[in-house]
Amino acid sequence: MKSKEIKDLLSLAIPEMRKRLISINTEIKKIEIERKLGKLKNTNLLGAKKKDIARLKTFIKIKETLK
């Protein structure tokens, strides 16, 4: 994620963040399938998506504690 995208995440509401979490999880499943089939060219993509999930979960936790 770019720094601009990270700043945009902070402005999202919690339900929107959870929707984005679900979509990233489905992307990870697709990437893992491609990796197992040997079609994945960018192997760093899986790690980047997992970091995005961690980032989103952190932002959700922050927003929940601020309520």
Secondary structure, DSSP 8 states (H G I E B T S, - for coil): --HHHHHHHHHS-HHHHHHHHHHHHHHHHHHHHHHHHT--S-THHHHHHHHHHHHHHHHHHHHHHH-
